Amino acid sequence: MTESLLVQKIIDNIAKKEKELKNELTDIKQKEDLLDYIKGMIDITAENTLNFPYYNDEDESEGKNNFEAMLRYTLKYENLINDFKMQIKNLYFLDKVGYSNTKQYETAKNSLEEYRTKIISAYNNFITNNTIKKALEEKETIIKKLEKTESILEKNILETEDIDSFYDGLKYTDINNSDKTSILYVIFENNLQAILRTFQELKDVEQEKKDKKDSKKDDKYENRFIIYQEEV
């Protein structure tokens, strides 16, 4: 594979990985918004669990989608989620028909209190462990590393003084080890050539200084010789 084809292959792979990571970031940020929703739900039900919203099966509102997401994220298990929604339904209709003083109402209310405690526990666990924040930082860091590697690959001359940063991004691609070794070899070779060019430039500057110095000596000697001839 030619160098240009190898470079393009890696750039394309980086673009693919960046797209995947940005999609994951979007998903994580949605979960961050969901945490805000859960906190709001905990707050509004602190005084009365009757404040848990009741959605019928036909409801397709955004509120219902957020509520369902909260349950999947906190209660997780289908049997718990279904029972929770059933208790909300029971409490809603018992209150609606004026049966708030019945044993069934009290049972449903107590059950919802227990589920609310589970939701609070799950929420606190996410906040305490910084699960979402850590995931965001991790994805954003990887994207930055990929972008840095990509910027080097897009240069006309493949060289960099920070080979470690270049490899940090390269290792997150799906490129096989053989191709990784090949591109690293190209970078090392170009880095070496750059060092040799710099070394040669320094030698040329030193030689130029030496030549100028020698030239001044010759001029001085010649001037002295001319003065001597004139005196004679």
LUMKE-857489 format. One record per residue (C-alpha): residue number from 1; x, y, z; chain. Coordinates in steps of 0.1 Angstrom, whole numbers. Layout:
<atoms>
ATOM / NUM / X / Y / Z / A $
...
</atoms>
This chain:
<atoms>
ATOM / 1 / 0 / 0 / 0 / A $
ATOM / 2 / 13 / 34 / -10 / A $
ATOM / 3 / 19 / 61 / 17 / A $
ATOM / 4 / -9 / 83 / 4 / A $
ATOM / 5 / -34 / 54 / 4 / A $
ATOM / 6 / -23 / 44 / 39 / A $
ATOM / 7 / -27 / 80 / 52 / A $
ATOM / 8 / -62 / 82 / 36 / A $
ATOM / 9 / -72 / 49 / 50 / A $
ATOM / 10 / -63 / 60 / 85 / A $
ATOM / 11 / -80 / 95 / 81 / A $
ATOM / 12 / -112 / 77 / 69 / A $
ATOM / 13 / -111 / 54 / 99 / A $
ATOM / 14 / -105 / 84 / 123 / A $
ATOM / 15 / -135 / 101 / 107 / A $
ATOM / 16 / -156 / 70 / 113 / A $
ATOM / 17 / -145 / 67 / 150 / A $
ATOM / 18 / -151 / 104 / 156 / A $
ATOM / 19 / -187 / 101 / 143 / A $
ATOM / 20 / -193 / 71 / 165 / A $
ATOM / 21 / -179 / 89 / 195 / A $
ATOM / 22 / -200 / 120 / 189 / A $
ATOM / 23 / -231 / 99 / 186 / A $
ATOM / 24 / -222 / 84 / 220 / A $
ATOM / 25 / -216 / 119 / 234 / A $
ATOM / 26 / -251 / 129 / 222 / A $
ATOM / 27 / -265 / 98 / 240 / A $
ATOM / 28 / -246 / 106 / 272 / A $
ATOM / 29 / -258 / 142 / 272 / A $
ATOM / 30 / -293 / 130 / 268 / A $
ATOM / 31 / -287 / 109 / 299 / A $
ATOM / 32 / -274 / 140 / 316 / A $
ATOM / 33 / -307 / 157 / 307 / A $
ATOM / 34 / -325 / 127 / 320 / A $
ATOM / 35 / -308 / 130 / 354 / A $
ATOM / 36 / -322 / 166 / 356 / A $
ATOM / 37 / -356 / 151 / 349 / A $
ATOM / 38 / -352 / 125 / 376 / A $
ATOM / 39 / -341 / 151 / 401 / A $
ATOM / 40 / -372 / 172 / 392 / A $
ATOM / 41 / -395 / 141 / 396 / A $
ATOM / 42 / -379 / 134 / 431 / A $
ATOM / 43 / -385 / 170 / 441 / A $
ATOM / 44 / -422 / 172 / 430 / A $
ATOM / 45 / -431 / 139 / 447 / A $
ATOM / 46 / -414 / 148 / 480 / A $
ATOM / 47 / -446 / 161 / 494 / A $
ATOM / 48 / -470 / 137 / 478 / A $
ATOM / 49 / -464 / 106 / 457 / A $
ATOM / 50 / -497 / 113 / 440 / A $
ATOM / 51 / -476 / 138 / 420 / A $
ATOM / 52 / -461 / 109 / 401 / A $
ATOM / 53 / -477 / 114 / 366 / A $
ATOM / 54 / -501 / 88 / 352 / A $
ATOM / 55 / -499 / 80 / 315 / A $
ATOM / 56 / -524 / 58 / 297 / A $
ATOM / 57 / -512 / 33 / 271 / A $
ATOM / 58 / -522 / 55 / 242 / A $
ATOM / 59 / -503 / 85 / 254 / A $
ATOM / 60 / -473 / 93 / 231 / A $
ATOM / 61 / -462 / 126 / 247 / A $
ATOM / 62 / -426 / 136 / 254 / A $
ATOM / 63 / -434 / 136 / 291 / A $
ATOM / 64 / -443 / 99 / 289 / A $
ATOM / 65 / -411 / 91 / 270 / A $
ATOM / 66 / -390 / 109 / 297 / A $
ATOM / 67 / -409 / 91 / 324 / A $
ATOM / 68 / -404 / 57 / 308 / A $
ATOM / 69 / -367 / 65 / 303 / A $
ATOM / 70 / -364 / 74 / 340 / A $
ATOM / 71 / -379 / 40 / 350 / A $
ATOM / 72 / -356 / 21 / 327 / A $
ATOM / 73 / -326 / 40 / 341 / A $
ATOM / 74 / -335 / 36 / 378 / A $
ATOM / 75 / -358 / 6 / 384 / A $
ATOM / 76 / -344 / -13 / 354 / A $
ATOM / 77 / -363 / -45 / 358 / A $
ATOM / 78 / -395 / -50 / 338 / A $
ATOM / 79 / -415 / -65 / 367 / A $
ATOM / 80 / -407 / -36 / 390 / A $
ATOM / 81 / -415 / -10 / 363 / A $
ATOM / 82 / -449 / -26 / 355 / A $
ATOM / 83 / -458 / -29 / 392 / A $
ATOM / 84 / -447 / 8 / 398 / A $
ATOM / 85 / -469 / 20 / 369 / A $
ATOM / 86 / -498 / -2 / 382 / A $
ATOM / 87 / -496 / 14 / 417 / A $
ATOM / 88 / -496 / 49 / 401 / A $
ATOM / 89 / -527 / 39 / 381 / A $
ATOM / 90 / -544 / 25 / 412 / A $
ATOM / 91 / -536 / 56 / 433 / A $
ATOM / 92 / -547 / 79 / 405 / A $
ATOM / 93 / -581 / 63 / 400 / A $
ATOM / 94 / -587 / 58 / 438 / A $
ATOM / 95 / -581 / 95 / 444 / A $
ATOM / 96 / -603 / 104 / 414 / A $
ATOM / 97 / -633 / 85 / 427 / A $
ATOM / 98 / -628 / 98 / 463 / A $
ATOM / 99 / -614 / 66 / 478 / A $
ATOM / 100 / -584 / 83 / 494 / A $
ATOM / 101 / -593 / 69 / 529 / A $
ATOM / 102 / -594 / 33 / 519 / A $
ATOM / 103 / -569 / 6 / 526 / A $
ATOM / 104 / -562 / 1 / 489 / A $
ATOM / 105 / -552 / 37 / 486 / A $
ATOM / 106 / -529 / 35 / 516 / A $
ATOM / 107 / -513 / 3 / 502 / A $
ATOM / 108 / -507 / 19 / 468 / A $
ATOM / 109 / -493 / 51 / 484 / A $
ATOM / 110 / -469 / 31 / 506 / A $
ATOM / 111 / -457 / 11 / 476 / A $
ATOM / 112 / -450 / 42 / 456 / A $
ATOM / 113 / -430 / 56 / 486 / A $
ATOM / 114 / -408 / 25 / 484 / A $
ATOM / 115 / -403 / 29 / 447 / A $
ATOM / 116 / -395 / 65 / 451 / A $
ATOM / 117 / -368 / 55 / 476 / A $
ATOM / 118 / -354 / 32 / 450 / A $
ATOM / 119 / -354 / 60 / 424 / A $
ATOM / 120 / -336 / 83 / 448 / A $
ATOM / 121 / -310 / 56 / 456 / A $
ATOM / 122 / -303 / 50 / 419 / A $
ATOM / 123 / -301 / 88 / 413 / A $
ATOM / 124 / -277 / 93 / 442 / A $
ATOM / 125 / -255 / 65 / 429 / A $
ATOM / 126 / -251 / 81 / 395 / A $
ATOM / 127 / -243 / 115 / 411 / A $
ATOM / 128 / -219 / 101 / 436 / A $
ATOM / 129 / -199 / 80 / 411 / A $
ATOM / 130 / -200 / 108 / 385 / A $
ATOM / 131 / -208 / 81 / 360 / A $
ATOM / 132 / -221 / 104 / 333 / A $
ATOM / 133 / -194 / 131 / 339 / A $
ATOM / 134 / -166 / 106 / 336 / A $
ATOM / 135 / -181 / 91 / 304 / A $
ATOM / 136 / -184 / 126 / 289 / A $
ATOM / 137 / -148 / 134 / 298 / A $
ATOM / 138 / -135 / 101 / 285 / A $
ATOM / 139 / -152 / 104 / 250 / A $
ATOM / 140 / -142 / 141 / 247 / A $
ATOM / 141 / -106 / 132 / 255 / A $
ATOM / 142 / -105 / 105 / 229 / A $
ATOM / 143 / -120 / 128 / 202 / A $
ATOM / 144 / -93 / 154 / 209 / A $
ATOM / 145 / -65 / 127 / 206 / A $
ATOM / 146 / -80 / 115 / 173 / A $
ATOM / 147 / -82 / 151 / 160 / A $
ATOM / 148 / -45 / 157 / 168 / A $
ATOM / 149 / -35 / 126 / 150 / A $
ATOM / 150 / -57 / 135 / 121 / A $
ATOM / 151 / -42 / 170 / 118 / A $
ATOM / 152 / -7 / 155 / 115 / A $
ATOM / 153 / -18 / 130 / 88 / A $
ATOM / 154 / -34 / 158 / 68 / A $
ATOM / 155 / -1 / 177 / 65 / A $
ATOM / 156 / 20 / 175 / 34 / A $
ATOM / 157 / 50 / 164 / 54 / A $
ATOM / 158 / 43 / 136 / 79 / A $
ATOM / 159 / 64 / 146 / 108 / A $
ATOM / 160 / 59 / 156 / 144 / A $
ATOM / 161 / 80 / 163 / 175 / A $
ATOM / 162 / 53 / 147 / 197 / A $
ATOM / 163 / 52 / 111 / 185 / A $
ATOM / 164 / 36 / 100 / 217 / A $
ATOM / 165 / 5 / 122 / 211 / A $
ATOM / 166 / 3 / 109 / 175 / A $
ATOM / 167 / 3 / 73 / 187 / A $
ATOM / 168 / -22 / 82 / 215 / A $
ATOM / 169 / -48 / 89 / 188 / A $
ATOM / 170 / -37 / 62 / 164 / A $
ATOM / 171 / -43 / 35 / 190 / A $
ATOM / 172 / -80 / 44 / 192 / A $
ATOM / 173 / -85 / 36 / 155 / A $
ATOM / 174 / -95 / 2 / 140 / A $
ATOM / 175 / -63 / 1 / 119 / A $
ATOM / 176 / -44 / -32 / 121 / A $
ATOM / 177 / -10 / -33 / 137 / A $
ATOM / 178 / 8 / -37 / 104 / A $
ATOM / 179 / -6 / -4 / 91 / A $
ATOM / 180 / 1 / 13 / 125 / A $
ATOM / 181 / 37 / 2 / 123 / A $
ATOM / 182 / 40 / 14 / 87 / A $
ATOM / 183 / 27 / 49 / 94 / A $
ATOM / 184 / 48 / 51 / 125 / A $
ATOM / 185 / 79 / 42 / 104 / A $
ATOM / 186 / 70 / 69 / 80 / A $
ATOM / 187 / 67 / 94 / 108 / A $
ATOM / 188 / 100 / 83 / 123 / A $
ATOM / 189 / 118 / 85 / 90 / A $
ATOM / 190 / 104 / 120 / 82 / A $
ATOM / 191 / 114 / 131 / 118 / A $
ATOM / 192 / 149 / 119 / 112 / A $
ATOM / 193 / 151 / 137 / 78 / A $
ATOM / 194 / 139 / 169 / 95 / A $
ATOM / 195 / 166 / 166 / 122 / A $
ATOM / 196 / 192 / 160 / 95 / A $
ATOM / 197 / 180 / 190 / 76 / A $
ATOM / 198 / 181 / 211 / 107 / A $
ATOM / 199 / 216 / 198 / 115 / A $
ATOM / 200 / 228 / 206 / 80 / A $
ATOM / 201 / 213 / 241 / 81 / A $
ATOM / 202 / 231 / 248 / 114 / A $
ATOM / 203 / 264 / 235 / 98 / A $
ATOM / 204 / 257 / 258 / 68 / A $
ATOM / 205 / 251 / 288 / 91 / A $
ATOM / 206 / 283 / 281 / 110 / A $
ATOM / 207 / 303 / 276 / 78 / A $
ATOM / 208 / 289 / 309 / 65 / A $
ATOM / 209 / 300 / 327 / 97 / A $
ATOM / 210 / 334 / 311 / 94 / A $
ATOM / 211 / 337 / 322 / 57 / A $
ATOM / 212 / 327 / 357 / 66 / A $
ATOM / 213 / 352 / 358 / 94 / A $
ATOM / 214 / 380 / 344 / 71 / A $
ATOM / 215 / 370 / 369 / 45 / A $
ATOM / 216 / 374 / 398 / 69 / A $
ATOM / 217 / 408 / 385 / 79 / A $
ATOM / 218 / 419 / 383 / 43 / A $
ATOM / 219 / 406 / 419 / 37 / A $
ATOM / 220 / 425 / 431 / 67 / A $
ATOM / 221 / 456 / 414 / 56 / A $
ATOM / 222 / 453 / 428 / 21 / A $
ATOM / 223 / 447 / 463 / 34 / A $
ATOM / 224 / 478 / 460 / 56 / A $
ATOM / 225 / 498 / 448 / 26 / A $
ATOM / 226 / 486 / 478 / 5 / A $
ATOM / 227 / 495 / 503 / 32 / A $
ATOM / 228 / 530 / 487 / 35 / A $
ATOM / 229 / 536 / 489 / -2 / A $
ATOM / 230 / 526 / 526 / -1 / A $
ATOM / 231 / 550 / 533 / 27 / A $
ATOM / 232 / 578 / 516 / 8 / A $
</atoms>
